[in-house]
Amino acid sequence: MSETVLDVKGMRCPLPVLRANRALRGLAPDERLRVLATDSAAVGDFQAFCRETGHALLAWSEEAGVFSFVIRKKPE
């Protein structure tokens, strides 16, 4: 399964979620998007975004101040 990477490091809320939403629109159902962000507010933002849109937040982690979110686009 392919995975697209979106680097939004340095961007502040709400830009990481807005850019991820735009990237997800270009993906096929069930494809994965990995988002790399540095804004600590992104953790709650992506949890809420996935809950509200139906996309699946498969995993998230933080290493050296960089948050990584793996989102699977919802099926059609």
Order of alpha helices (4+ residues) and beta strands (2+ residues): beta-alpha-beta-alpha-beta-beta
